[in-house]
Structures are given as structure tokens and as C-alpha cells.
Amino acid sequence: MCPANWSISLLRADHIPLIDWRRAAVYLLLLSLLLSLLSACGWRLRGALGVALDLPPVLLQTQDVSSALLDDLRRGLLASNVTIVDNRQAAGLVLMVKNERRERRVLSVGGDGKVSEYELQYAMSYAVFDADGKVLAPMSTLDSTRDYRFDESDVLAKDEEESQLFDYMRTTAVQNLLRRLQSLAMTQAQARDEGAVSTPEEPAAPAVEPQPDAN
């Protein structure tokens, strides 16, 4: 091989890693742009609002709820800069969440008598108390429904779809609960601001001296 061919081969070999690095840089740039777009479109940690809640330390109490719901609640509160405590003495607010329900009912049946569509129902109840047990938000229920078409020939895929729909409804319920806590936080902040403004006292009436008896 002549020296000219050697130089050409070396030149081509030098260009290979250069092209790879440029391609990698383009991929990284595209990935960065994609993440930025997702963030702009509102993508964020599951269950989180992306807004800090002006709330005192919260004691989270649950009854008859799944571990998935408890995890979503804790994740959402922490992402909203809310401190979660384990005892009532350290809490300024008590959040009670209970009675999580997941139900499925037949929505429609095909001509062959087989189920063709299901309706999913999800619900959970909550209440909010202050440190002294005063009710700040009475027991309320957050619920939602979704339906999906069922195909017996693809049971595994439909079971996965059902699980994902229940996950979505649970996450939506947590976000709605956080929005209500946000509204409660704003109401409490407004009450504190109004209480900080002192009401001017009315001037005292001038003292009336007794008049001497004319008799």
C-alpha cells in the first residue's frame, strides 16, 4: 500500500469517532428538548401539583386504603414541600384518608351474551382537622369512573389496561385532594393576614361629672 493510501485510511479512521460524537451530541440535544417540552406541558412527579403548599406539619392517617394510595399521598405532599410527621403532638394539621374503593361493573353485553364493555369506579374519602381536632374540611368523597372495551381473546392485555386505568384514577384523586388542600392553605393564610390587622378601638366616651343638687 502506498503512503497516499495510508494517509487516506488514517483520515477516514479519524473521522469515524468524530461523526459518532456529533451524533451523540445531537441525540443529547434532542433528549434535552424533549424533557423541556414535557415539563412545559405539565409533566411532573406522579401525584404532585408542582406548587408548594403553605401548610403546617401534617399527620397523615389512613384507614382501609392501599399501599399504592399511601405512597402517592406521601409523594404528593413531600413534592409540595409539606412536612409529614408521625405523631399528633408535632402536627399542625391532621389529614384522614379512608375507605378506598375499586369496583367494576358490566356496562354492555354483545350479541353473543359475552361482556363487551366494563365500567370502573374508584373512590376515596378524606377529612382535615387542626391540631385541636377542629374540623377544617368535613368528610368528603372523591370519585371517578372510566369505561373500557373488553375482549376475551386478549384477557392479559385488558387486565393490564384495567390496572392502568385504576392507577390513573387513583393519581387523579390524589391531585384533586392536593388542590383542595391548596385551597384550604390559601383560606388559612388569608385568615392569618386578616387577624394580623388590628381593629382600631373605639374612643372611650368622655366621663360625665355628677352635677351638684340644686336643692
PyMOL commands that set and color helices and strands:
alter all, ss='L'
color gray80, all
select helices_A, chain A and resi 3-40+67-79+88-90+152-196
alter helices_A, ss='H'
color red, helices_A
select strands_A, chain A and resi 58-63+84-85+93-109+115-130+135-149
alter strands_A, ss='S'
color yellow, strands_A
deselect
rebuild
show_as cartoon
